[in-house]
Amino acid sequence: MKYARAIAFAALAGITIISTGCAVGRGQQTAGSFVDDAAITTAVKAKYAADKSVAMTSIGVETLNGTVQLSGFAKSAAEKAQAEAIARDTKNVRAVRNDIVIRP
């Protein structure tokens, strides 16, 4: 009888999990979009590392649903613009929010 209850409970739990699936609520990401966003962030940072006109250690990059958020500090307007251009030219980027502050 103990085992029958345990099996019934496990079956009920399994059916509940399968029927609800991986529902995504407001403000959450699917696993796939999280992986895509991580790949975008990595690609942007790698391009910053290759471009000597952008100080990659001073600029933060975060991605959510294909939108890249840039933050941190730049030494000039040209550096800020270059950082944004690099992010925009990265594959799968939908939009760029450039909140980099110019600090001489």
The first five atom37 places (N, CA, C, CB, O) and aatype in JSON, in Angstrom:
{
  "aatype": [12, 11, 18, 0, 1, 0, 9, 0, 13, 0, 0, 10, 0, 7, 9, 16, 9, 9, 15, 16, 7, 4, 0, 19, 7, 1, 7, 5, 5, 16, 0, 7, 15, 13, 19, 3, 3, 0, 0, 9, 16, 16, 0, 19, 11, 0, 11, 18, 0, 0, 3, 11, 15, 19, 0, 12, 16, 15, 9, 7, 19, 6, 16, 10, 2, 7, 16, 19, 5, 10, 15, 7, 13, 0, 11, 15, 0, 0, 6, 11, 0, 5, 0, 6, 0, 9, 0, 1, 3, 16, 11, 2, 19, 1, 0, 19, 1, 2, 3, 9, 19, 9, 1, 14],
  "atom_mask": [
    [1, 1, 1, 1, 1],
    [1, 1, 1, 1, 1],
    [1, 1, 1, 1, 1],
    [1, 1, 1, 1, 1],
    [1, 1, 1, 1, 1],
    [1, 1, 1, 1, 1],
    [1, 1, 1, 1, 1],
    [1, 1, 1, 1, 1],
    [1, 1, 1, 1, 1],
    [1, 1, 1, 1, 1],
    [1, 1, 1, 1, 1],
    [1, 1, 1, 1, 1],
    [1, 1, 1, 1, 1],
    [1, 1, 1, 0, 1],
    [1, 1, 1, 1, 1],
    [1, 1, 1, 1, 1],
    [1, 1, 1, 1, 1],
    [1, 1, 1, 1, 1],
    [1, 1, 1, 1, 1],
    [1, 1, 1, 1, 1],
    [1, 1, 1, 0, 1],
    [1, 1, 1, 1, 1],
    [1, 1, 1, 1, 1],
    [1, 1, 1, 1, 1],
    [1, 1, 1, 0, 1],
    [1, 1, 1, 1, 1],
    [1, 1, 1, 0, 1],
    [1, 1, 1, 1, 1],
    [1, 1, 1, 1, 1],
    [1, 1, 1, 1, 1],
    [1, 1, 1, 1, 1],
    [1, 1, 1, 0, 1],
    [1, 1, 1, 1, 1],
    [1, 1, 1, 1, 1],
    [1, 1, 1, 1, 1],
    [1, 1, 1, 1, 1],
    [1, 1, 1, 1, 1],
    [1, 1, 1, 1, 1],
    [1, 1, 1, 1, 1],
    [1, 1, 1, 1, 1],
    [1, 1, 1, 1, 1],
    [1, 1, 1, 1, 1],
    [1, 1, 1, 1, 1],
    [1, 1, 1, 1, 1],
    [1, 1, 1, 1, 1],
    [1, 1, 1, 1, 1],
    [1, 1, 1, 1, 1],
    [1, 1, 1, 1, 1],
    [1, 1, 1, 1, 1],
    [1, 1, 1, 1, 1],
    [1, 1, 1, 1, 1],
    [1, 1, 1, 1, 1],
    [1, 1, 1, 1, 1],
    [1, 1, 1, 1, 1],
    [1, 1, 1, 1, 1],
    [1, 1, 1, 1, 1],
    [1, 1, 1, 1, 1],
    [1, 1, 1, 1, 1],
    [1, 1, 1, 1, 1],
    [1, 1, 1, 0, 1],
    [1, 1, 1, 1, 1],
    [1, 1, 1, 1, 1],
    [1, 1, 1, 1, 1],
    [1, 1, 1, 1, 1],
    [1, 1, 1, 1, 1],
    [1, 1, 1, 0, 1],
    [1, 1, 1, 1, 1],
    [1, 1, 1, 1, 1],
    [1, 1, 1, 1, 1],
    [1, 1, 1, 1, 1],
    [1, 1, 1, 1, 1],
    [1, 1, 1, 0, 1],
    [1, 1, 1, 1, 1],
    [1, 1, 1, 1, 1],
    [1, 1, 1, 1, 1],
    [1, 1, 1, 1, 1],
    [1, 1, 1, 1, 1],
    [1, 1, 1, 1, 1],
    [1, 1, 1, 1, 1],
    [1, 1, 1, 1, 1],
    [1, 1, 1, 1, 1],
    [1, 1, 1, 1, 1],
    [1, 1, 1, 1, 1],
    [1, 1, 1, 1, 1],
    [1, 1, 1, 1, 1],
    [1, 1, 1, 1, 1],
    [1, 1, 1, 1, 1],
    [1, 1, 1, 1, 1],
    [1, 1, 1, 1, 1],
    [1, 1, 1, 1, 1],
    [1, 1, 1, 1, 1],
    [1, 1, 1, 1, 1],
    [1, 1, 1, 1, 1],
    [1, 1, 1, 1, 1],
    [1, 1, 1, 1, 1],
    [1, 1, 1, 1, 1],
    [1, 1, 1, 1, 1],
    [1, 1, 1, 1, 1],
    [1, 1, 1, 1, 1],
    [1, 1, 1, 1, 1],
    [1, 1, 1, 1, 1],
    [1, 1, 1, 1, 1],
    [1, 1, 1, 1, 1],
    [1, 1, 1, 1, 1]
  ],
  "atom_positions": [
    [[0.82, -1.19, 0.0], [0.0, 0.0, 0.0], [0.87, 1.26, 0.0], [-0.93, -0.01, 1.2], [0.54, 2.24, -0.67]],
    [[1.99, 1.26, 0.75], [2.9, 2.39, 0.77], [3.42, 2.7, -0.63], [4.06, 2.13, 1.73], [3.48, 3.85, -1.05]],
    [[3.81, 1.64, -1.33], [4.38, 1.82, -2.66], [3.33, 2.32, -3.65], [5.0, 0.51, -3.15], [3.65, 3.12, -4.53]],
    [[2.12, 1.86, -3.52], [1.05, 2.29, -4.41], [0.8, 3.78, -4.26], [-0.25, 1.5, -4.14], [0.6, 4.49, -5.25]],
    [[0.8, 4.27, -3.03], [0.61, 5.71, -2.8], [1.78, 6.51, -3.35], [0.45, 5.99, -1.3], [1.59, 7.56, -3.96]],
    [[2.98, 6.01, -3.14], [4.17, 6.7, -3.64], [4.15, 6.77, -5.16], [5.45, 6.0, -3.15], [4.47, 7.8, -5.74]],
    [[3.78, 5.67, -5.79], [3.73, 5.64, -7.25], [2.63, 6.57, -7.76], [3.49, 4.19, -7.75], [2.82, 7.28, -8.74]],
    [[1.48, 6.56, -7.09], [0.38, 7.43, -7.49], [0.77, 8.9, -7.35], [-0.87, 7.14, -6.65], [0.47, 9.71, -8.22]],
    [[1.45, 9.24, -6.26], [1.9, 10.62, -6.05], [2.92, 11.03, -7.11], [2.52, 10.77, -4.64], [2.84, 12.13, -7.65]],
    [[3.86, 10.13, -7.4], [4.88, 10.43, -8.42], [4.23, 10.6, -9.79], [5.94, 9.3, -8.48], [4.62, 11.49, -10.55]],
    [[3.25, 9.78, -10.1], [2.55, 9.89, -11.38], [1.8, 11.21, -11.47], [1.59, 8.72, -11.58], [1.83, 11.88, -12.5]],
    [[1.13, 11.58, -10.4], [0.4, 12.84, -10.37], [1.34, 14.03, -10.52], [-0.4, 12.96, -9.07], [1.04, 14.97, -11.25]],
    [[2.47, 13.98, -9.84], [3.45, 15.06, -9.95], [4.0, 15.14, -11.37], [4.61, 14.84, -8.94], [4.15, 16.23, -11.92]],
    [[4.29, 13.99, -11.97], [4.8, 13.96, -13.34], [3.8, 14.51, -14.33], [0.0, 0.0, 0.0], [4.17, 15.27, -15.23]],
    [[2.53, 14.13, -14.19], [1.48, 14.62, -15.08], [1.32, 16.13, -14.93], [0.14, 13.91, -14.81], [1.13, 16.84, -15.91]],
    [[1.4, 16.61, -13.71], [1.29, 18.06, -13.47], [2.42, 18.81, -14.14], [1.29, 18.37, -11.96], [2.19, 19.84, -14.77]],
    [[3.62, 18.31, -14.03], [4.79, 18.98, -14.63], [4.68, 18.96, -16.15], [6.1, 18.29, -14.18], [4.94, 19.96, -16.81]],
    [[4.29, 17.81, -16.71], [4.18, 17.69, -18.16], [3.08, 18.58, -18.7], [3.93, 16.24, -18.56], [3.25, 19.22, -19.74]],
    [[1.95, 18.64, -18.02], [0.82, 19.42, -18.53], [1.06, 20.92, -18.41], [-0.44, 19.05, -17.78], [0.56, 21.68, -19.25]],
    [[1.8, 21.36, -17.41], [2.06, 22.8, -17.29], [3.24, 23.22, -18.13], [2.31, 23.17, -15.84], [3.3, 24.36, -18.57]],
    [[4.18, 22.33, -18.37], [5.34, 22.64, -19.2], [6.2, 23.71, -18.57], [0.0, 0.0, 0.0], [6.17, 23.92, -17.36]],
    [[6.96, 24.36, -19.4], [7.83, 25.44, -18.96], [7.15, 26.75, -19.32], [9.25, 25.35, -19.61], [7.54, 27.41, -20.28]],
    [[6.18, 27.12, -18.57], [5.47, 28.36, -18.84], [6.36, 29.54, -18.51], [4.15, 28.43, -18.04], [7.08, 29.54, -17.51]],
    [[6.29, 30.53, -19.36], [7.1, 31.74, -19.15], [6.15, 32.87, -18.8], [7.96, 32.09, -20.4], [5.26, 33.21, -19.58]],
    [[6.36, 33.43, -17.64], [5.52, 34.55, -17.2], [6.18, 35.87, -17.55], [0.0, 0.0, 0.0], [7.26, 35.92, -18.13]],
    [[5.52, 36.9, -17.19], [6.02, 38.25, -17.44], [7.36, 38.44, -16.75], [5.01, 39.3, -16.96], [7.51, 38.13, -15.57]],
    [[8.32, 38.96, -17.49], [9.62, 39.25, -16.92], [10.57, 38.07, -16.87], [0.0, 0.0, 0.0], [11.66, 38.16, -16.29]],
    [[10.18, 36.94, -17.47], [11.03, 35.77, -17.48], [11.46, 35.46, -18.9], [10.32, 34.57, -16.85], [10.86, 35.94, -19.86]],
    [[12.51, 34.66, -19.03], [13.01, 34.24, -20.32], [12.93, 32.74, -20.44], [14.44, 34.73, -20.54], [12.99, 32.03, -19.44]],
    [[12.8, 32.25, -21.66], [12.93, 30.82, -21.88], [14.42, 30.49, -21.84], [12.28, 30.37, -23.24], [15.27, 31.37, -21.93]],
    [[14.71, 29.21, -21.69], [16.11, 28.79, -21.66], [16.79, 29.13, -22.98], [16.23, 27.28, -21.37], [17.95, 29.54, -23.0]],
    [[16.07, 28.97, -24.08], [16.64, 29.26, -25.4], [16.99, 30.72, -25.57], [0.0, 0.0, 0.0], [18.06, 31.04, -26.09]],
    [[16.1, 31.61, -25.15], [16.4, 33.03, -25.3], [17.52, 33.46, -24.36], [15.15, 33.87, -25.05], [18.28, 34.37, -24.68]],
    [[17.62, 32.82, -23.2], [18.72, 33.13, -22.28], [20.05, 32.77, -22.92], [18.54, 32.37, -20.94], [21.02, 33.53, -22.83]],
    [[20.1, 31.6, -23.56], [21.34, 31.17, -24.23], [21.67, 32.11, -25.38], [21.2, 29.71, -24.76], [22.83, 32.48, -25.56]],
    [[20.66, 32.51, -26.17], [20.88, 33.45, -27.27], [21.41, 34.77, -26.75], [19.58, 33.67, -28.06], [22.34, 35.34, -27.32]],
    [[20.82, 35.28, -25.68], [21.27, 36.54, -25.1], [22.69, 36.45, -24.59], [20.33, 36.97, -23.97], [23.47, 37.39, -24.74]],
    [[23.04, 35.33, -23.98], [24.42, 35.14, -23.5], [25.39, 35.12, -24.67], [24.53, 33.82, -22.68], [26.5, 35.66, -24.58]],
    [[24.99, 34.51, -25.77], [25.85, 34.47, -26.96], [26.03, 35.87, -27.54], [25.26, 33.53, -28.03], [27.13, 36.22, -27.97]],
    [[24.98, 36.67, -27.56], [25.07, 38.04, -28.05], [26.02, 38.84, -27.18], [23.68, 38.72, -28.09], [26.9, 39.54, -27.68]],
    [[25.85, 38.75, -25.86], [26.72, 39.48, -24.93], [28.18, 39.09, -25.13], [26.31, 39.2, -23.47], [29.06, 39.96, -25.18]],
    [[28.44, 37.81, -25.26], [29.8, 37.32, -25.48], [30.38, 37.84, -26.79], [29.83, 35.8, -25.46], [31.54, 38.24, -26.84]],
    [[29.56, 37.84, -27.84], [30.03, 38.31, -29.15], [30.37, 39.8, -29.11], [28.97, 38.04, -30.22], [31.38, 40.22, -29.67]],
    [[29.53, 40.59, -28.46], [29.79, 42.03, -28.35], [31.09, 42.27, -27.57], [28.6, 42.76, -27.66], [31.92, 43.08, -27.98]],
    [[31.24, 41.58, -26.45], [32.47, 41.75, -25.65], [33.71, 41.33, -26.42], [32.37, 40.94, -24.35], [34.76, 41.97, -26.3]],
    [[33.6, 40.27, -27.21], [34.74, 39.82, -28.01], [35.11, 40.86, -29.06], [34.43, 38.46, -28.68], [36.29, 41.1, -29.32]],
    [[34.1, 41.49, -29.67], [34.37, 42.55, -30.64], [35.01, 43.76, -29.97], [33.08, 42.97, -31.36], [35.87, 44.41, -30.55]],
    [[34.59, 44.06, -28.74], [35.21, 45.16, -28.01], [36.68, 44.85, -27.72], [34.46, 45.42, -26.69], [37.53, 45.74, -27.8]],
    [[36.97, 43.61, -27.4], [38.35, 43.22, -27.1], [39.23, 43.36, -28.35], [38.4, 41.77, -26.58], [40.41, 43.7, -28.24]],
    [[38.67, 43.1, -29.51], [39.43, 43.18, -30.76], [39.58, 44.62, -31.26], [38.75, 42.34, -31.83], [40.49, 44.91, -32.04]],
    [[38.7, 45.51, -30.83], [38.73, 46.9, -31.28], [39.47, 47.75, -30.25], [37.29, 47.45, -31.5], [39.03, 47.89, -29.11]],
    [[40.59, 48.29, -30.66], [41.44, 49.06, -29.73], [40.86, 50.43, -29.38], [42.82, 49.25, -30.32], [41.32, 51.07, -28.43]],
    [[39.84, 50.88, -30.13], [39.27, 52.2, -29.84], [38.2, 52.16, -28.76], [38.69, 52.79, -31.1], [37.69, 53.2, -28.34]],
    [[37.86, 50.95, -28.29], [36.85, 50.8, -27.25], [37.5, 50.14, -26.03], [35.64, 49.95, -27.76], [38.1, 49.07, -26.13]],
    [[37.38, 50.79, -24.88], [37.94, 50.24, -23.63], [36.93, 49.25, -23.06], [38.26, 51.38, -22.59], [36.0, 49.63, -22.35]],
    [[37.12, 47.97, -23.37], [36.13, 46.96, -22.98], [35.98, 46.82, -21.47], [36.5, 45.63, -23.57], [34.94, 46.36, -21.0]],
    [[36.99, 47.2, -20.71], [36.89, 47.07, -19.25], [36.03, 48.16, -18.63], [38.27, 47.09, -18.64], [35.61, 48.05, -17.48]],
    [[35.77, 49.23, -19.39], [34.98, 50.33, -18.86], [33.52, 50.3, -19.3], [35.59, 51.63, -19.28], [32.7, 51.1, -18.83]],
    [[33.18, 49.37, -20.2], [31.83, 49.32, -20.74], [31.18, 47.99, -20.4], [31.85, 49.54, -22.27], [31.71, 46.92, -20.69]],
    [[30.02, 48.08, -19.78], [29.26, 46.89, -19.43], [28.27, 46.54, -20.53], [0.0, 0.0, 0.0], [27.7, 47.42, -21.17]],
    [[28.08, 45.25, -20.75], [27.16, 44.77, -21.78], [26.22, 43.76, -21.16], [27.93, 44.15, -22.98], [26.65, 42.78, -20.56]],
    [[24.93, 44.0, -21.3], [23.91, 43.04, -20.87], [22.9, 42.91, -21.99], [23.21, 43.5, -19.53], [22.63, 43.87, -22.71]],
    [[22.34, 41.71, -22.15], [21.37, 41.47, -23.22], [20.13, 40.81, -22.65], [21.99, 40.6, -24.33], [20.22, 39.89, -21.85]],
    [[18.97, 41.3, -23.08], [17.7, 40.7, -22.69], [16.78, 40.69, -23.91], [17.05, 41.48, -21.5], [16.43, 41.74, -24.45]],
    [[16.4, 39.51, -24.32], [15.53, 39.33, -25.49], [16.04, 40.04, -26.73], [14.14, 39.82, -25.17], [15.27, 40.62, -27.49]],
    [[17.34, 39.99, -26.94], [17.95, 40.57, -28.13], [18.27, 42.05, -28.04], [0.0, 0.0, 0.0], [18.87, 42.61, -28.95]],
    [[17.86, 42.69, -26.95], [18.17, 44.11, -26.75], [19.43, 44.23, -25.9], [16.98, 44.86, -26.08], [19.49, 43.73, -24.78]],
    [[20.43, 44.9, -26.46], [21.71, 45.06, -25.77], [21.69, 46.37, -24.98], [22.91, 45.05, -26.78], [21.35, 47.42, -25.52]],
    [[22.05, 46.28, -23.72], [22.12, 47.45, -22.82], [23.6, 47.74, -22.58], [21.36, 47.19, -21.46], [24.32, 46.9, -22.04]],
    [[24.04, 48.91, -22.99], [25.43, 49.33, -22.77], [25.46, 50.32, -21.61], [26.04, 49.96, -24.05], [24.62, 51.22, -21.53]],
    [[26.42, 50.15, -20.72], [26.57, 51.04, -19.58], [28.05, 51.21, -19.29], [25.81, 50.51, -18.33], [28.88, 50.48, -19.82]],
    [[28.36, 52.16, -18.45], [29.75, 52.39, -18.08], [30.22, 53.74, -18.56], [0.0, 0.0, 0.0], [29.44, 54.68, -18.69]],
    [[31.53, 53.82, -18.81], [32.13, 55.1, -19.13], [32.98, 55.02, -20.4], [32.98, 55.59, -17.97], [33.64, 54.02, -20.66]],
    [[32.93, 56.1, -21.17], [33.77, 56.25, -22.36], [34.59, 57.52, -22.21], [32.91, 56.29, -23.67], [34.21, 58.44, -21.49]],
    [[35.73, 57.55, -22.89], [36.6, 58.73, -22.81], [36.19, 59.82, -23.79], [38.03, 58.32, -23.07], [36.61, 60.97, -23.66]],
    [[35.37, 59.44, -24.79], [34.96, 60.43, -25.8], [33.64, 60.02, -26.44], [36.05, 60.58, -26.89], [33.17, 58.89, -26.29]],
    [[33.05, 60.97, -27.15], [31.81, 60.67, -27.88], [32.07, 59.66, -28.99], [31.21, 61.97, -28.47], [31.21, 58.84, -29.31]],
    [[33.27, 59.71, -29.56], [33.63, 58.76, -30.62], [33.68, 57.33, -30.08], [34.99, 59.14, -31.25], [33.23, 56.39, -30.74]],
    [[34.23, 57.16, -28.88], [34.29, 55.83, -28.27], [32.88, 55.32, -27.96], [35.14, 55.86, -26.98], [32.59, 54.15, -28.17]],
    [[32.02, 56.2, -27.46], [30.64, 55.83, -27.16], [29.92, 55.4, -28.44], [29.9, 57.02, -26.5], [29.23, 54.38, -28.45]],
    [[30.1, 56.17, -29.5], [29.46, 55.85, -30.78], [29.99, 54.54, -31.37], [29.68, 57.0, -31.78], [29.23, 53.75, -31.92]],
    [[31.29, 54.32, -31.24], [31.9, 53.08, -31.75], [31.38, 51.87, -30.98], [33.45, 53.16, -31.65], [31.11, 50.83, -31.58]],
    [[31.25, 52.0, -29.68], [30.72, 50.9, -28.87], [29.3, 50.55, -29.31], [30.74, 51.27, -27.37], [28.95, 49.37, -29.41]],
    [[28.49, 51.57, -29.56], [27.12, 51.33, -30.02], [27.1, 50.7, -31.41], [26.32, 52.63, -30.04], [26.33, 49.77, -31.66]],
    [[27.94, 51.19, -32.3], [27.99, 50.65, -33.66], [28.4, 49.18, -33.66], [28.98, 51.46, -34.52], [27.83, 48.38, -34.41]],
    [[29.36, 48.83, -32.84], [29.8, 47.44, -32.74], [28.65, 46.56, -32.25], [31.01, 47.31, -31.8], [28.41, 45.48, -32.79]],
    [[27.95, 47.03, -31.24], [26.82, 46.26, -30.7], [25.73, 46.09, -31.76], [26.25, 46.94, -29.44], [25.18, 45.0, -31.92]],
    [[25.41, 47.17, -32.48], [24.36, 47.1, -33.51], [24.72, 46.14, -34.63], [24.11, 48.49, -34.09], [23.84, 45.5, -35.21]],
    [[26.0, 46.04, -34.95], [26.45, 45.18, -36.04], [26.63, 43.72, -35.64], [27.74, 45.7, -36.6], [27.06, 42.91, -36.46]],
    [[26.32, 43.38, -34.41], [26.46, 42.01, -33.93], [25.22, 41.21, -34.31], [26.68, 41.98, -32.4], [24.1, 41.71, -34.23]],
    [[25.44, 39.99, -34.73], [24.35, 39.11, -35.18], [23.3, 38.91, -34.09], [24.92, 37.75, -35.62], [23.64, 38.74, -32.92]],
    [[22.04, 38.92, -34.49], [20.86, 38.68, -33.63], [20.51, 39.82, -32.68], [21.08, 37.44, -32.83], [19.62, 39.67, -31.84]],
    [[21.18, 40.95, -32.79], [20.85, 42.11, -31.95], [19.63, 42.8, -32.54], [22.06, 43.1, -31.83], [19.64, 43.19, -33.71]],
    [[18.59, 42.96, -31.73], [17.37, 43.62, -32.19], [17.41, 45.12, -31.95], [16.15, 43.03, -31.49], [16.92, 45.9, -32.77]],
    [[17.99, 45.53, -30.82], [18.05, 46.95, -30.47], [19.22, 47.17, -29.52], [16.72, 47.43, -29.82], [19.72, 46.23, -28.9]],
    [[19.65, 48.42, -29.43], [20.74, 48.79, -28.52], [20.3, 49.99, -27.7], [22.05, 49.1, -29.31], [19.83, 50.99, -28.24]],
    [[20.47, 49.89, -26.39], [20.25, 51.03, -25.49], [21.62, 51.46, -25.0], [19.29, 50.67, -24.27], [22.31, 50.72, -24.31]],
    [[21.99, 52.65, -25.37], [23.34, 53.15, -25.06], [23.26, 54.13, -23.89], [23.98, 53.83, -26.31], [22.92, 55.3, -24.06]],
    [[23.59, 53.64, -22.7], [23.62, 54.49, -21.51], [25.05, 54.77, -21.05], [22.82, 53.84, -20.38], [25.3, 55.02, -19.87]],
    [[25.97, 54.72, -21.98], [27.37, 55.0, -21.65], [27.51, 56.5, -21.37], [28.33, 54.56, -22.83], [26.97, 57.33, -22.09]],
    [[28.23, 56.82, -20.32], [28.49, 58.2, -19.92], [29.89, 58.59, -20.36], [28.33, 58.37, -18.37], [30.85, 57.84, -20.16]],
    [[29.99, 59.77, -20.96], [31.33, 60.26, -21.39], [31.99, 60.93, -20.21], [31.22, 61.26, -22.61], [31.48, 61.88, -19.62]],
    [[33.15, 60.41, -19.89], [33.91, 60.96, -18.76], [35.36, 61.12, -19.21], [33.82, 60.03, -17.49], [36.07, 60.14, -19.42]],
    [[35.82, 62.37, -19.35], [37.18, 62.63, -19.84], [38.26, 62.17, -18.88], [37.35, 64.09, -20.1], [39.45, 62.33, -19.16]]
  ]
}
